[in-house]
Amino acid sequence: MPHWLPQAQFAGYYMALQKGFYAELGLQVQIIHPNTSRIATESLKNKEVDIISLFLVSALTAQDRGVPLVNIGQISQNSALMIVAKKSKNFKTIQDLQNKRIGIWKSGFDEIPKALIAANHLNVTWVPILSSINMFIEDGIDAMTVMSYNEYDQIINAGFNPEELNIFKFSDLGFNIVEDGLYCLDSTRQTRQQELQKFVQATLKGWAYAEQHREETLQVVLEWMKKEHVATNYAHQKWMLDQMCILMKSSTKNLKYGQLSETDFNKAQTILYQSAVLKTKIPFVLFYKPVVK
């Protein structure tokens, strides 16, 4: 279960299934998407699914609340989080957000934005929003949290030129926290380790195929979205796929493809612990590092 509705953010899973990479390794895989009443972490906890994708910070907070999650593979190696504001409102630095209204996702993934604001000693009003950018466009909020591969491009597609916007990248502000990873319950890791390694191997092969065959991949993504009745367009999904391929790479980390860095893990944990999101620190040893070819 990916942690959101079908889109190019999850293209590697679709292509691993479509091209038979899971089946080649003897796995029978079904992709089930969440909805408003079916959240990925709850579905995993209830053993309705075996593996989910999740942001690292969301996995840490779930583990802190008693869900024994294990990281079996890391897809993202950089943060896509940004805060975007209109230049016409005279936003130049992060400090200009003081006493402003900031849109933030109602569906979760708010830990790092709130930690960033707290670290800069700012007082803001958080305004819960769904996936829409309407409040930003209509000036109902002063700024909003966005992902570089998603809402930022939606704002551009709505008629704004990049030159009309100021963006504050979390990766430039000391909060470059990796995001999409693969997780299972610790009980699953203990009993199905070989299957999990095969799943990660096939998934990474699917991502490599998606990067090398982007036009074919986009058609598969659009079919998934059509099947799930999710509105989109080709241009936006192309942007998303291109951005995801960038976020998966890092020239500064000595890592195997698909591996979670202990440094990244500790950085995320420290930020969440210092901002009181986590009650206790979680040892890195609890997270399973697969041998990925």
Secondary structure as GFF3:
##gff-version 3
##sequence-region A 1 293
A	DSSP	three_ten_helix	8	10	.	.	.	ID=ss1
A	DSSP	alpha_helix	11	18	.	.	.	ID=ss2
A	DSSP	alpha_helix	21	24	.	.	.	ID=ss3
A	DSSP	alpha_helix	40	45	.	.	.	ID=ss4
A	DSSP	beta_strand	52	55	.	.	.	ID=ss5
A	DSSP	alpha_helix	56	64	.	.	.	ID=ss6
A	DSSP	beta_strand	69	74	.	.	.	ID=ss7
A	DSSP	beta_strand	81	86	.	.	.	ID=ss8
A	DSSP	three_ten_helix	87	89	.	.	.	ID=ss9
A	DSSP	three_ten_helix	94	97	.	.	.	ID=ss10
A	DSSP	beta_strand	101	105	.	.	.	ID=ss11
A	DSSP	alpha_helix	111	119	.	.	.	ID=ss12
A	DSSP	beta_strand	125	129	.	.	.	ID=ss13
A	DSSP	alpha_helix	134	137	.	.	.	ID=ss14
A	DSSP	beta_strand	143	147	.	.	.	ID=ss15
A	DSSP	alpha_helix	151	157	.	.	.	ID=ss16
A	DSSP	three_ten_helix	162	164	.	.	.	ID=ss17
A	DSSP	beta_strand	165	169	.	.	.	ID=ss18
A	DSSP	three_ten_helix	170	172	.	.	.	ID=ss19
A	DSSP	beta_strand	180	185	.	.	.	ID=ss20
A	DSSP	alpha_helix	186	191	.	.	.	ID=ss21
A	DSSP	alpha_helix	193	212	.	.	.	ID=ss22
A	DSSP	alpha_helix	214	227	.	.	.	ID=ss23
A	DSSP	alpha_helix	234	247	.	.	.	ID=ss24
A	DSSP	alpha_helix	262	274	.	.	.	ID=ss25
A	DSSP	three_ten_helix	284	286	.	.	.	ID=ss26
###
